[in-house]
């Protein structure tokens, strides 16, 4: 194999991630030329509607997968949080890179912390997961939808459309966009549970190429793979789509895996929440086990109701 083609979206963050993987592959396999196949996904084109109304996060991966199945790329780099639990036939999620800081981040030009926000303050977020957790803690806040690329979101904050916004720390850090924001606050995992796969990269490959699989495996981090597999198993078992407010996060703490999950209504009510600690060597099926436990408590009915109300008139600012 002389050349490896990586499929990637064209956003600044996606290109950073693809070039990071390109450099790692070139360092480990110096005889292989690595090129990027840059694709504008539907999720990048439609910026005036919530993701759930245009097909969900799969719209960030679908076109890349089609390029791979058409033979125009052998490998794709994704933000793992954007990768659906269903992988098309002929492709596989072969590796997950070492996870970095997965915190969500509070940003504001006026207020130092989330706790400092006054009653009725306007907070921007792209996510029903964040909306649910914000309103559970601060039902007095006015949560307004926030789309666009990272620079657009930061511009809207600076121009005063929002008193504060919540974004993932990792993307802002990778693009060096934090230096001009007066006030930032990392939100602890107990304060704001991240989504499945946050702060890790998913390496998807064509299944019938052993050399590409070897390349992908060189990028894999076993601890992160275990934690994100637990998270993906939970989401898959419970059947949570992008229009369902669901948070799940697994971390390794010494010999244990700590797994936090939360689901509920977008307005912060009807919350189901669990935190489980299990020995690492016995944790492989933890995601499926906890999903079943919550299903037994009525999670499927709750999620069905949550999806029905997610975009009703009580939340017109999402459109």
C-alpha positions as semicolon CSV with decimal commas, in nm:
position;residue;x (nm);y (nm);z (nm)
1;X;0,000;0,000;0,000
2;X;0,155;0,330;-0,113
3;X;-0,123;0,580;-0,049
4;X;-0,391;0,621;0,219
5;X;-0,686;0,852;0,155
6;X;-0,860;0,994;0,463
7;X;-1,216;1,123;0,430
8;X;-1,288;1,431;0,641
9;X;-1,537;1,713;0,677
10;X;-1,413;2,061;0,588
11;X;-1,481;2,245;0,914
12;X;-1,177;2,389;1,089
13;X;-1,205;2,136;1,370
14;X;-1,254;1,839;1,136
15;X;-0,948;1,941;0,933
16;X;-0,743;1,979;1,252
17;X;-0,845;1,627;1,352
18;X;-0,776;1,479;1,009
19;X;-0,433;1,643;0,986
20;X;-0,351;1,520;1,338
21;X;-0,425;1,163;1,228
22;X;-0,237;1,221;0,899
23;X;0,075;1,324;1,091
24;X;0,052;1,025;1,324
25;X;0,014;0,780;1,035
26;X;0,304;0,937;0,843
27;X;0,526;0,914;1,151
28;X;0,445;0,545;1,207
29;X;0,429;0,443;0,838
30;X;0,678;0,674;0,658
31;X;0,647;0,482;0,329
32;X;0,277;0,562;0,296
33;X;0,158;0,887;0,137
34;X;-0,145;1,024;0,321
35;X;-0,393;1,254;0,143
36;X;-0,721;1,411;0,253
37;X;-1,054;1,380;0,072
38;X;-1,239;1,690;0,195
39;X;-1,618;1,663;0,197
40;X;-1,890;1,915;0,284
41;X;-2,144;1,714;0,486
42;X;-2,513;1,797;0,501
43;X;-2,471;1,873;0,871
44;X;-2,227;2,150;0,771
45;X;-2,457;2,291;0,503
46;X;-2,782;2,326;0,699
47;X;-2,710;2,567;0,983
48;X;-3,054;2,716;1,046
49;X;-3,221;2,408;1,198
50;X;-3,149;2,180;1,493
51;X;-2,957;1,865;1,404
52;X;-3,245;1,643;1,508
53;X;-3,467;1,801;1,241
54;X;-3,224;1,729;0,955
55;X;-3,151;1,371;1,047
56;X;-2,923;1,399;1,347
57;X;-2,551;1,364;1,392
58;X;-2,539;1,094;1,124
59;X;-2,544;1,381;0,876
60;X;-2,187;1,455;0,982
61;X;-2,075;1,102;0,886
62;X;-2,303;0,980;0,605
63;X;-2,122;1,146;0,314
64;X;-1,783;1,034;0,443
65;X;-1,908;0,676;0,465
66;X;-2,046;0,697;0,111
67;X;-1,705;0,808;-0,016
68;X;-1,542;0,510;0,155
69;X;-1,798;0,262;0,017
70;X;-1,746;0,412;-0,331
71;X;-1,373;0,345;-0,308
72;X;-1,269;0,711;-0,279
73;X;-1,119;0,679;0,072
74;X;-0,997;0,397;0,293
75;X;-1,031;0,566;0,631
76;X;-1,242;0,841;0,788
77;X;-1,173;1,054;1,095
78;X;-1,477;1,151;1,301
79;X;-1,548;1,321;1,628
80;X;-1,664;1,002;1,798
81;X;-1,965;1,178;1,951
82;X;-2,098;1,227;1,595
83;X;-2,073;0,859;1,498
84;X;-2,405;0,670;1,519
85;X;-2,398;0,332;1,692
86;X;-2,500;0,170;1,361
87;X;-2,209;0,128;1,118
88;X;-2,295;0,039;0,753
89;X;-2,201;-0,302;0,614
90;X;-1,852;-0,295;0,466
91;X;-1,725;-0,044;0,721
92;X;-1,617;-0,070;1,084
93;X;-1,514;0,149;1,375
94;X;-1,165;0,007;1,408
95;X;-1,001;0,241;1,659
96;X;-1,060;0,522;1,905
97;X;-0,785;0,769;1,992
98;X;-0,686;0,858;2,345
99;X;-0,954;1,075;2,498
100;X;-0,860;1,423;2,612
101;X;-1,042;1,655;2,853
102;X;-1,410;1,592;2,785
103;X;-1,553;1,876;2,993
104;X;-1,822;2,108;2,870
105;X;-1,727;2,474;2,907
106;X;-1,924;2,780;3,019
107;X;-1,824;3,094;2,825
108;X;-1,934;3,452;2,885
109;X;-1,832;3,814;2,836
110;X;-2,032;3,927;3,141
111;X;-2,051;3,655;3,405
112;X;-1,773;3,453;3,564
113;X;-1,960;3,128;3,627
114;X;-2,285;2,949;3,558
115;X;-2,384;3,019;3,917
116;X;-2,339;3,394;3,859
117;X;-2,599;3,412;3,581
118;X;-2,902;3,619;3,684
119;X;-3,256;3,489;3,660
120;X;-3,377;3,485;3,300
121;X;-3,027;3,497;3,150
122;X;-3,004;3,372;2,790
123;X;-2,779;3,068;2,745
124;X;-2,697;2,924;2,403
125;X;-2,641;2,555;2,336
126;X;-2,665;2,319;2,040
127;X;-2,769;2,026;2,253
128;X;-3,086;1,889;2,412
129;X;-2,853;1,708;2,654
130;X;-2,710;2,036;2,778
131;X;-3,053;2,201;2,779
132;X;-3,186;1,924;3,004
133;X;-2,899;1,951;3,251
134;X;-2,895;2,331;3,255
135;X;-3,267;2,356;3,324
136;X;-3,254;2,083;3,586
137;X;-3,008;2,297;3,781
138;X;-3,132;2,643;3,675
139;X;-3,498;2,631;3,561
140;X;-3,498;3,012;3,565
141;X;-3,264;3,034;3,265
142;X;-3,378;3,103;2,908
143;X;-3,205;2,840;2,691
144;X;-3,181;2,933;2,324
145;X;-3,057;2,721;2,033
146;X;-2,712;2,794;1,891
147;X;-2,600;2,666;1,549
148;X;-2,317;2,754;1,314
149;X;-1,948;2,671;1,324
150;X;-1,744;2,744;1,633
151;X;-1,637;3,091;1,518
152;X;-1,997;3,184;1,439
153;X;-2,111;3,074;1,784
154;X;-1,835;3,276;1,952
155;X;-1,923;3,581;1,742
156;X;-2,287;3,558;1,848
157;X;-2,175;3,547;2,211
158;X;-1,948;3,848;2,166
159;X;-2,225;4,046;1,992
160;X;-2,451;3,995;2,292
161;X;-2,709;3,753;2,151
162;X;-2,642;3,535;2,454
163;X;-2,535;3,604;2,812
164;X;-2,340;3,278;2,801
165;X;-2,296;2,972;2,582
166;X;-2,191;2,614;2,654
167;X;-1,947;2,434;2,421
168;X;-1,711;2,139;2,446
169;X;-1,371;2,244;2,582
170;X;-1,178;2,016;2,347
171;X;-1,271;2,184;2,020
172;X;-1,201;2,533;2,149
173;X;-0,865;2,421;2,285
174;X;-0,759;2,248;1,963
175;X;-0,839;2,561;1,761
176;X;-0,683;2,798;2,019
177;X;-1,005;2,997;2,056
178;X;-1,014;3,045;2,432
179;X;-0,765;3,328;2,470
180;X;-1,011;3,610;2,390
181;X;-1,302;3,498;2,610
182;X;-1,304;3,691;2,940
183;X;-1,480;3,428;3,151
184;X;-1,470;3,052;3,116
185;X;-1,564;2,775;3,357
186;X;-1,504;2,404;3,308
187;X;-1,812;2,213;3,419
188;X;-1,735;1,900;3,621
189;X;-1,865;1,561;3,507
190;X;-2,108;1,563;3,798
191;X;-2,231;1,909;3,694
192;X;-2,262;1,842;3,318
193;X;-2,237;1,483;3,191
194;X;-2,090;1,476;2,838
195;X;-2,236;1,291;2,539
196;X;-2,124;0,952;2,419
197;X;-1,771;0,971;2,281
198;X;-1,688;1,335;2,357
199;X;-1,318;1,432;2,319
200;X;-1,217;1,112;2,135
201;X;-1,169;1,054;1,763
202;X;-1,331;0,756;1,592
203;X;-1,133;0,590;1,314
204;X;-1,368;0,423;1,065
205;X;-1,227;0,199;0,792
206;X;-1,328;-0,022;0,502
207;X;-1,350;-0,372;0,643
208;X;-1,172;-0,570;0,371
209;X;-0,833;-0,397;0,385
210;X;-0,597;-0,550;0,641
211;X;-0,327;-0,286;0,590
212;X;-0,576;-0,010;0,670
213;X;-0,684;-0,205;0,978
214;X;-0,319;-0,226;1,087
215;X;-0,285;0,150;1,043
216;X;-0,604;0,215;1,240
217;X;-0,499;-0,015;1,526
218;X;-0,177;0,186;1,564
219;X;-0,398;0,484;1,658
220;X;-0,611;0,300;1,914
221;X;-0,610;0,366;2,289
222;X;-0,738;0,062;2,482
223;X;-0,870;0,252;2,785
224;X;-1,061;0,501;2,572
225;X;-1,191;0,222;2,350
226;X;-1,332;0,044;2,655
227;X;-1,497;0,357;2,798
228;X;-1,650;0,466;2,469
229;X;-1,765;0,111;2,393
230;X;-1,957;0,115;2,723
231;X;-2,113;0,450;2,626
232;X;-2,203;0,336;2,274
233;X;-2,350;0,010;2,407
234;X;-2,571;0,211;2,643
235;X;-2,697;0,440;2,366
236;X;-2,754;0,147;2,129
237;X;-2,941;-0,062;2,386
238;X;-3,164;0,219;2,504
239;X;-3,231;0,334;2,149
240;X;-3,160;0,702;2,212
241;X;-3,167;0,920;1,902
242;X;-3,035;1,272;1,868
243;X;-3,376;1,417;1,953
244;X;-3,362;1,250;2,295
245;X;-3,191;1,431;2,583
246;X;-2,941;1,166;2,698
247;X;-2,599;1,200;2,861
248;X;-2,361;0,912;2,928
249;X;-1,996;0,903;3,026
250;X;-1,755;0,633;3,140
251;X;-1,414;0,706;3,294
252;X;-1,147;0,481;3,437
253;X;-1,056;0,560;3,797
254;X;-0,777;0,330;3,914
255;X;-0,909;-0,027;3,893
256;X;-1,267;0,090;3,849
257;X;-1,489;0,225;3,575
258;X;-1,722;0,507;3,680
259;X;-2,026;0,531;3,454
260;X;-2,266;0,828;3,474
261;X;-2,591;0,847;3,277
262;X;-2,885;1,087;3,269
263;X;-3,197;1,115;3,057
264;X;-3,515;1,314;3,085
265;X;-3,725;1,588;2,931
266;X;-3,557;1,884;2,754
267;X;-3,704;2,121;3,014
268;X;-3,504;1,953;3,292
269;X;-3,795;1,758;3,441
270;X;-3,867;1,384;3,465
271;X;-3,500;1,305;3,514
272;X;-3,361;0,952;3,543
273;X;-3,001;0,946;3,663
274;X;-2,754;0,674;3,763
275;X;-2,390;0,659;3,868
276;X;-2,233;0,310;3,880
277;X;-1,884;0,206;3,983
278;X;-1,761;-0,136;3,868
279;X;-1,428;-0,316;3,853
280;X;-1,263;-0,258;3,519
281;X;-1,217;-0,628;3,441
282;X;-1,592;-0,681;3,487
283;X;-1,711;-0,369;3,305
284;X;-1,729;-0,478;2,941
285;X;-2,109;-0,514;2,943
286;X;-2,173;-0,224;3,180
287;X;-2,340;-0,008;2,916
288;X;-2,590;-0,277;2,820
289;X;-2,655;-0,369;3,184
290;X;-2,728;-0,014;3,295
291;X;-2,944;0,048;2,989
292;X;-3,153;-0,256;3,075
293;X;-3,183;-0,140;3,436
294;X;-3,317;0,195;3,321
295;X;-3,546;0,033;3,064
296;X;-3,693;-0,173;3,346
297;X;-3,765;0,153;3,529
298;X;-3,952;0,302;3,232
299;X;-3,679;0,477;3,035
300;X;-3,823;0,389;2,693
301;X;-4,158;0,551;2,769
302;X;-3,982;0,854;2,912
303;X;-3,761;0,891;2,603
304;X;-4,061;0,852;2,374
305;X;-4,237;1,138;2,551
306;X;-3,918;1,347;2,555
307;X;-3,881;1,314;2,178
308;X;-4,245;1,414;2,122
309;X;-4,204;1,741;2,313
310;X;-3,848;1,822;2,204
311;X;-3,950;2,066;1,931
312;X;-4,295;2,178;2,037
313;X;-4,399;2,543;2,044
314;X;-4,281;2,577;2,402
315;X;-3,928;2,585;2,253
316;X;-3,975;2,803;1,940
317;X;-3,624;2,946;1,960
318;X;-3,483;2,611;1,845
319;X;-3,608;2,702;1,497
